[in-house]
Amino acid sequence: MKVTRKAPRWPVPAVLDGDDEALITAIQGGLPLVPEPYAELGRRIGLSEDEVIARLRRLQETGVIKRLGVVVRHHELGYRANAMTVWDIPDDQVDTLGACMGRFEFVTLCYRRPRRLPDWPYNLFTMIHGRDRDEVQANIALLVRECGLEHIAHEVLFSRRRFKQRGALYHAPEPAHGGT
């Protein structure tokens, strides 16, 4: 399954204006957890709620913002085992098999990367979370069975250490005033 992007309805801005940059800076740390988050964002940067929504829509439609989403902290929810499973999928089957794997709720990431032969033959990566290693292994076995991966080479790389997880920062927030 190939995903195609429809042409943007708005022209891609050559340069973001100051309000766009302020909005991107404001949302990169997450939406405020209040009943009206877009109104609160607008209050913080001097825009109306409607203008915040319109700008976010335009930035998304033009491809500047790919998507707005939630980062779930799996560890805090009891999912203590994490494994990146890497697969050596024939190139002509990557779209089909990737779509099959991606439909399982325990697969939180599924993406293609180029092989680095001869040392790294893998081209499809899936992140799988479970409450323990046995659950992760059982989920991998389910993927193999349901997606017909019995003859596909793969490796399971369990996480050994967890580092901070957050999205990329594109605009640095203004430094706090009052100190030298």
C-alpha positions as CSV (number, residue, x, y, z in Angstrom):
1,M,0.0,0.0,0.0
2,K,1.5,3.3,-1.1
3,V,0.5,6.5,0.7
4,T,0.3,9.4,-1.6
5,R,0.0,13.0,-0.5
6,K,-2.6,15.2,-2.0
7,A,-1.4,18.6,-3.3
8,P,-1.6,21.3,-0.7
9,R,-4.5,23.7,-1.1
10,W,-2.4,26.6,0.2
11,P,1.0,27.5,-1.2
12,V,3.9,26.4,0.9
13,P,5.2,29.5,2.6
14,A,8.7,30.4,1.5
15,V,9.4,31.9,4.9
16,L,7.3,31.4,8.0
17,D,6.2,34.6,9.6
18,G,6.7,35.5,13.2
19,D,3.3,34.3,14.3
20,D,3.9,30.9,12.6
21,E,7.3,30.6,14.3
22,A,5.7,31.5,17.7
23,L,3.0,29.0,17.2
24,I,5.4,26.2,16.3
25,T,7.6,27.0,19.3
26,A,4.5,27.0,21.5
27,I,3.2,23.6,20.4
28,Q,6.5,21.7,20.2
29,G,6.3,21.0,24.0
30,G,2.7,19.8,23.7
31,L,-0.7,21.3,23.9
32,P,-1.8,22.9,27.2
33,L,-4.0,20.5,29.2
34,V,-6.9,22.8,29.6
35,P,-10.5,22.7,28.3
36,E,-9.7,25.1,25.4
37,P,-6.0,24.5,24.4
38,Y,-6.1,26.5,21.2
39,A,-7.5,29.5,22.9
40,E,-4.8,29.2,25.6
41,L,-2.1,28.9,22.9
42,G,-3.5,32.0,21.3
43,R,-3.5,33.9,24.6
44,R,0.2,33.0,25.1
45,I,1.3,34.2,21.7
46,G,-1.2,37.0,21.0
47,L,-3.5,35.3,18.5
48,S,-7.2,34.4,18.6
49,E,-8.3,30.8,19.0
50,D,-9.7,30.9,15.4
51,E,-6.4,32.2,14.1
52,V,-4.4,29.5,15.9
53,I,-6.6,26.8,14.4
54,A,-6.4,28.3,10.9
55,R,-2.7,28.6,11.1
56,L,-2.3,25.0,12.3
57,R,-4.5,23.8,9.5
58,R,-2.5,25.8,6.9
59,L,0.8,24.5,8.3
60,Q,-0.5,21.0,8.2
61,E,-2.0,21.3,4.7
62,T,1.2,22.7,3.3
63,G,3.3,20.0,4.9
64,V,5.2,22.2,7.3
65,I,3.5,20.2,10.1
66,K,3.1,16.5,9.3
67,R,0.7,15.7,12.1
68,L,-0.3,16.5,15.6
69,G,-0.2,13.6,18.0
70,V,0.3,12.2,21.5
71,V,3.4,10.8,22.9
72,V,2.5,7.9,25.2
73,R,4.9,7.0,27.9
74,H,4.7,3.2,27.7
75,H,6.9,2.5,30.7
76,E,4.6,4.4,33.0
77,L,1.6,2.4,31.7
78,G,3.3,-0.9,32.7
79,Y,4.8,-1.8,29.4
80,R,8.4,-2.5,30.6
81,A,9.7,-4.5,27.6
82,N,10.4,-2.9,24.3
83,A,12.0,-4.4,21.3
84,M,12.9,-3.0,17.9
85,T,12.4,-5.9,15.5
86,V,14.3,-5.6,12.3
87,W,13.2,-7.5,9.2
88,D,14.9,-8.3,5.8
89,I,11.8,-8.0,3.6
90,P,12.0,-8.5,-0.2
91,D,11.7,-5.0,-1.6
92,D,8.6,-5.8,-3.7
93,Q,6.8,-7.0,-0.5
94,V,7.7,-4.1,1.9
95,D,4.5,-2.1,1.3
96,T,2.2,-5.1,1.8
97,L,4.0,-6.7,4.8
98,G,4.6,-3.3,6.4
99,A,0.8,-2.5,6.2
100,C,0.1,-6.0,7.7
101,M,2.4,-5.4,10.6
102,G,1.3,-1.8,11.2
103,R,-2.3,-2.8,11.8
104,F,-1.5,-4.5,15.1
105,E,-2.0,-2.3,18.2
106,F,1.2,-3.5,19.8
107,V,3.3,-2.2,16.9
108,T,3.9,1.4,17.7
109,L,6.3,2.2,14.9
110,C,6.7,0.6,11.5
111,Y,9.0,2.1,9.0
112,R,11.3,1.4,6.1
113,R,15.0,2.2,6.0
114,P,17.7,1.4,3.4
115,R,19.8,-1.7,3.9
116,R,23.5,-1.2,4.7
117,L,25.0,-4.2,3.0
118,P,26.9,-6.3,3.7
119,D,26.7,-5.7,7.5
120,W,23.0,-4.7,7.9
121,P,20.5,-6.5,5.6
122,Y,17.3,-5.2,7.4
123,N,15.0,-2.7,5.7
124,L,11.8,-2.8,7.8
125,F,11.7,-1.8,11.5
126,T,8.9,-2.4,14.0
127,M,8.9,-1.2,17.6
128,I,6.9,-3.6,19.8
129,H,6.0,-3.0,23.4
130,G,4.8,-5.5,26.0
131,R,4.5,-5.8,29.8
132,D,7.4,-8.3,29.7
133,R,9.8,-10.0,27.3
134,D,7.5,-13.0,27.0
135,E,4.6,-10.8,25.8
136,V,6.8,-9.1,23.3
137,Q,8.1,-12.5,21.9
138,A,4.4,-13.8,21.7
139,N,3.5,-10.6,19.8
140,I,6.3,-11.2,17.4
141,A,5.2,-14.8,16.9
142,L,1.7,-13.5,16.2
143,L,3.1,-11.1,13.5
144,V,5.1,-13.9,11.9
145,R,2.0,-16.1,11.8
146,E,-0.6,-13.5,10.7
147,C,1.5,-11.7,8.1
148,G,3.2,-14.8,6.7
149,L,6.7,-14.0,7.8
150,E,7.9,-17.5,8.6
151,H,10.7,-17.4,6.0
152,I,11.7,-13.7,6.6
153,A,15.0,-13.2,8.4
154,H,14.6,-10.9,11.5
155,E,16.3,-9.9,14.7
156,V,14.8,-8.8,18.0
157,L,16.7,-6.0,19.7
158,F,15.4,-5.5,23.3
159,S,15.9,-2.1,24.9
160,R,18.4,-2.2,27.7
161,R,18.2,1.5,28.8
162,R,15.5,4.1,28.4
163,F,16.4,7.7,27.5
164,K,14.2,10.7,27.5
165,Q,11.6,10.7,24.8
166,R,10.3,13.9,23.2
167,G,9.7,15.4,19.8
168,A,12.3,17.4,17.9
169,L,12.7,21.1,18.7
170,Y,12.6,23.3,15.6
171,H,12.5,26.7,17.3
172,A,14.3,27.3,20.6
173,P,12.0,28.9,23.2
174,E,12.9,32.3,24.4
175,P,15.3,32.2,27.4
176,A,13.8,33.1,30.8
177,H,14.4,36.7,31.8
178,G,15.7,37.9,35.1
179,G,19.1,36.1,35.3
180,T,22.5,37.0,34.0
